[in-house]
Amino acid sequence: MRRLAFVSPLPPASTGIADYAADVLHAIAGEYEIEAFHEQPDVDAARLPCPAHPAASLIARHRERPFDLAVHQMGNGTAHAFQYDLVPRLPGLLVLHDLVLHHARARMFLDAPEVRAYAAEPSSAVRRDAAHVPLAAYGDELAYSYPAQAARLQAVQLGTVGDLLPYAYPLFRLPVEASRATAVHNRFMADAVRAEVPDAEVLRVAMPMTRVAVAPADVRSLRERMGVRSGELVVGAFGLLTREKRIDTVVRAVARVRTALPRARLMLVGPVPDRDALEAMLAARGLRDAIVTGRVPLEELAAHVEAADVVVHLRYPTARETSAALLRVLAQGRPVIVSDLEHLAGIPGDVVVRADVADEEGEVTRALLRLAEQPSLRERLGAAARAWVALEHSPKRCCETYVSAIERAIERPLPSSRLWPAHWPAVGG
């Protein structure tokens, strides 16, 4: 049986990729001998079908008993910082969750201790010289991937720490070049990776998602505990409640709907980065009665999803990711309104309602009114969503696509070291 090193954040790390990793490990555990590697204080071993070790031990364990392949789960978050050193040192299958890695990668340089120390004492020549090392490394990566724009990109990032520009310059080239093969979850990302790295072997894998059985009585009880009155239409939004999830649009749309449909009720489920700002937004729109749960345990999430009559799942700007939060809502059979974006084109038209981002608030408002007036349409959308996820994102399909990608990556030769920036590790280094 082939041996795999599976490198990723793991439960209970507060990132969706950790939960995804556990699901994938269970899906492929019968096909391979697997060891997982992480960099976090503790791991929920009960959720894993394999042993887990600190990432610092990966190379030594590989030398002692070589792995046939390393599978690196990479996303646009600081939880993946430890992987940048390991991807080139043990090249394997890079599973790219976000097309855009720039935000997290830039933070690794711009938030380096040396840079922070210099910012605190800009008159210090010693601190300035120390800060030059990580800042120069960031500049070198930009110059390698975007030679014509690198100087301007770095100046803008240093001057404003802006978060929109990196979406246009995703900064995935180095990890892709340093891998035997790259796996993604949607066609848009596959095409984008091939366009920037033409010689990359790019494969598609299915994200696993399974409907969780929830008793109707449990849903009714939850709605009662949250103060939902009989006949109210609950509009839900799920996941980290950031600006990119367009929560402001959802709030405005629900407020407009309530002028015609007073029984509409907003429910926001997920971590809240700025509670005061959210409460002020809700108060300004007359939605003080909105249900804001904060983060809920994974085992309670399915009941919360089914407590919503309609779900609004928007995303703009986007890292072109396939959203596990969206798939979870679809798997539970909820009618969903989504942003009409290219990377979501693979979702059939009878599964979701699409909102044009050029008229986002108006589109969402009209869709909510239509769905409120047509319970049969909500039922059809929910049934189609549940069936589509069961077909395209089952653990069986995840296993099949992962095994195909893993075997293809094993067949591929190690990547050749290129004229990479000096700080980037050599292949096998």
N, C-alpha and C positions, 0 to 999 in steps of 0.2 A: 504494500500500500504506500502510495506517495506521501511524503511529508511536507506539510505547509507551515510556514510562519505567517500568522495573521496579525498585522500590526495596525492598531486602531485604538481610539478611546473606547472604553468598555463601561457597562453599567457599574456603578451608578453615576458616571460622569454626566453633567448637565448639558448634554448635546444629543440631538436626535440621532446622530451617527452612532453613538454608543448603543442605543436600543436597536438600531438597524444591524449593527455588528453582531449582537446576540442572536437576532433572527437568522442572519445569513449563516452563522456558525452552526446553528441547529439544522438548517436546511442541507448543509454539505457535510455534516459530521460523519455520516455513514460512508462517505466516499474517500476520505483522506484521514491520515493521522495528523492532527492539528495541535499546535501550541500557539497561544495568543500572547501578544506583547503590548505593553501599555506604559504610560508614565503618569500615574495618579496614585494618591495615598492608599486607596483601598479599592477592591474589586468585589462585586457581588457574585461570588463563585457559583451560587445556586442557580444563576441565570445562564451559566455557560456550560457547554458540553465538553469542554477541554480544559487543560491546565492553563494558567495565565502566569506570566513572568514579567518582571521589570524590563523595559526596553533596553536598558543598559547591558543586559545579558544576552541580547540577540546575537551579536556577532560571535561571541565566545561559544554559545550553544551551537551556532551554525558550523563553526570550525571543528567542534568536538564530534558532531553528528550532523552532516550537512542536510539542509532542507532542499527539497526539489524546487520549491518556489516560495518567495515571499509575496504576500498579498497586502498591499498598502492601501488603507482607506484614508483618502485625503479630502479635506473640506476647507472652507474659508473661515476658519476659526482658530483661536489661539490654542485650543486643545490639541492641535496638530503640529505645533511648533517643533516638537521632538522628532518628527518624522523627516524633516528636511535633511538631516544628517544621515538618516538610515536609507532613504530611497536610493541614492547613488551607491552607497556602500554595499547594499544587498539588492541589486536591481531585480524587479519581478513584475507582477501585475499591479499597476497603479489604478485603483478605482477612484475616479474623479467625481466627487459628489457635486461640486460647484465648478462651473467653467471659470469663474472669477476667484482667484486666490490672492489677489493683490492686497486687499484690505488687511488680512491677517499677516501676510508676509511682510508688508511695510511696517506693521506694528512691531515685528520682531527686531527691526533695525531702529525705528524711531523711538521705541520705548526701551531700548537697551539701557542698562544702568549708567553707562558712560554718557549717553546722550542726555538722560535726565539730570545727571550731576552737572553737566555743562550748562543746561538750561537754568539750573538753580544758581549757578555762579558764572555768568557769561564773561566776566572779566578775567577768569583764570586761564592762562595759557596752557597749563598742564591739563586741565579738564577739556579744553578745546582740542588739544592734540589727541587725547584719549577718545573723544567723541568722533573724531575723524575716521577712526577705523570702521565702526559699524555703518556710519553714513556713507563712506566710500564703497563699502560692500553693497549697500542698497543701490547706489549709483551704478555700480558695475553690473548688477543684475538687470537694471533698467536698460543700460546700454547694450547688453547682450540681446535682450528680447526686442527692444524698440530703439535702435540706434539713432534714428532721425529725431525722435521726440524725447529722448532720455533726459537731457539737461532741463528741458522745460517741465517735464513731469516731476522731476525731483524738486525743482524750485517751487512748484505749486504745492506739492505735498508738505514741504518744509514750511512754506509760508502760511498755509491755511489748514493743513491736515484735512483736506476735503475728502468726502466719501463718495462723491458721484463720479469723478474722473476715472478712478480705477475700474469702473465697470466697462469702460471702453478699452482698457489695457489690462487684460486679466492676469497676466504674469504666470501662466502655467507652462511655458515652454521648457524651462529647465527640468522640472520633475518628469514631464513627458519624455524628453530626450533621454533621461537617465533611466528609463524603464524598458523592460522587454516588450511590454504591451500596455495599452491603456484601455480601461473599461469605463463606459458611461451608461446613463440610464435613459437617454432620449436621443433621437436622431439629430436634433439641432446641435447638441453638444458634440456628437460624433463628427458632423460636418465641419464645425468650427475648429476642432482640434486638428483634423486633417488639413484644413486650409492653412493653419499656422505652422504645423509640423508635418509636411507632406509625406515624409518617410515613416511616420509613426504607424504602428499596428493598432487600430482602434476597433474595439469590440463593444457590443451592447449586452448588458445584463439586466435581468428583471429585478426590481426591488420587491422583496417579499412583504406581503400584507395579508392578514387573515381576519375575517370578521369575528368579533368576539360576541358570543351569545349573551344577550342581556334580557332578563325577564321584564315584560311590560310593567309588572307591578313595581319593579325597582325603579323604572323610569318615572312612573307616576309619583312614587314616594320622593324621588329626588326633586322633581318639579315642585312638589308641595313644600319640601324643606327650603327651597330657594324662593318661595313666596310667589310662584307662578299661579295665577288665578285661572279658573276654568274658562276655556275659550280664547285665552291669549295665544298669539302667534309668536313663538320664540325665535328670534333671529340670532344665530350663533356665529362667533368667529373664534378660531382655535389657533394656538401656537404662541410663540413669543410675540408680545404685542408691541412691535417696533413700528417706526415710521414706514418701513418698506412694506408692512402688511396693510397699509392704507387704512388704518383704524379710523383716522379722521374722516375719510370718505364714508366708511360704514356708519359712523355716528351721524353724519349729516344726512345720509340717505334714510336711515331709520327715523330720524326726526321729521323728515319730509313725509315719509309714509304715514306717520302717526297723525298728521293733519287730516288724512282721509280714513285712517284705520287706527283709531285710538288703542285697539287691543294689541298692537305690535309691542313687543318687549325685547330689548337687547340683552344678550348674554355673551360676555367676553371670558374665555377660558384660556389661561396661560400666564406665564411670568410677566409682570408689569415693570418695565425698567424705570418709569417715572410716574408713580402713583398720583402725586399731586397734580401733575399736568393732565393726566387722564381724567381725574375727577373734575378739574376745572373745565375741560372740554365737554364732559357730559352735562355739567350744570349749565353751561352756556347754551346748550341745545335742548334743554328741558328734559334730559334723560337721567335725572338723579336716581330713578328707580332701576337703572340698568344693573344687571347681575354681573359682578366682577369677582371671579373665584380665585384669581391667582393661579399658580401652578397646582395641578391636582395629580395625585399618584397615578401611575400608568394603569394600574388595575381598576381605577375608577373612571378613566377617560372615556371608555366606550359608552357608559351610561350617560355621561354628560353630552356626548355627541348625539345620542338618540333623544336626549331631552330637547334638542333643537328641532324646530319644524322646518327651518331653512337655514343653510349655512352660506355665509359670504366669505370666500377665500381669495383675497386679492394679493397681488405682489407686483410692486413697481417702485424703484428699479429692481431688476432681478439678476441673480447670478446664473440664471438658466438651469437651475436645479430641478430635479423631479422631487416634488415635495412629499415626504412621508406623511405630514399632517393632512395634506389633501387626500392622499390615498386612504388614510385611516377613516376619514369622514365618508368617502365614497364607499368603502367596504362596509360601513354600518348602514348603508342604504339611505343616506340623506340627500335631498336635492341641493345642489351646490351652484353658486354663482362664482365664476372665476374670471380673472383678467384674460382678455383675448390676446395671448402672446404666442409667438411662433413655436417655442419649445413645448407648448402644451397641445400642439396640433395632433398628436397621437391619440388624444382622448376623443372618442367619437362624439358627434354632435348631439346624439340622443342621450348622452350621459350627463352633460353639464350645460348650464346656461352661461354664455360668454358675454362679458362686458367690455366694450371698446374703451381702451384707456384714454382716448381723445375726449370722451364724454362719460367718464367713469361714474360720477355721482348720478347723473341722469339715467344711465343705463342700469345701474344697480337699483335705483328707486323704482323704475318701471318694472324691472324683473321681480322685485319683491311684491309689488302690487299684483302683478299677474299671477305669481305663485300663491299669494294669499287668497286670491279669488278662485283658484282652480286646484282644489285638493287632489283631483284625479291626476293632474299634471305633476304634482309633487310625488304622488305614488309611482307614476311611470318613470320619472327621473330617478327616484330612489332605487327602484327595482333594477333599472338598467345599469346604474352605478355599481350596485352590489354584484351583479352578474359579470360585469366587465372586469372588476378587480379580481374576482374569483378565477376568471379565465387567464388574465394577463399577468397577474402578480401573485399567483399561488406559490407556496413553498416549493412545490414540484417544479414549476417553471423556473423559479429562482435557481434551484439546484441544477437543472439542465443547462441553463445559460451560463451559470458560474463554472460548471465543470467544463463546458466547451471553451470558455475564455481561459481558464487555468491551464488546460491541456495545450491550447494554442500558445500561451505565453511560455510554457515549458519548452516547446519546440523551438522557440525563437532564440537566437544567439544573444549573448550579453551585449548591451549597447556599447559602442565605442566611445571613449572619452573624446570630447571635442575641445575647442578652444573656449572652455567655460571660464567664468570669472575665477580668480585665484582662490577665493574662499570656498568655492564649491568643491566638495570632495570628488576625487577621481573614482571611477567605477571600481568597486571592490576595495577601495582605499580604507 
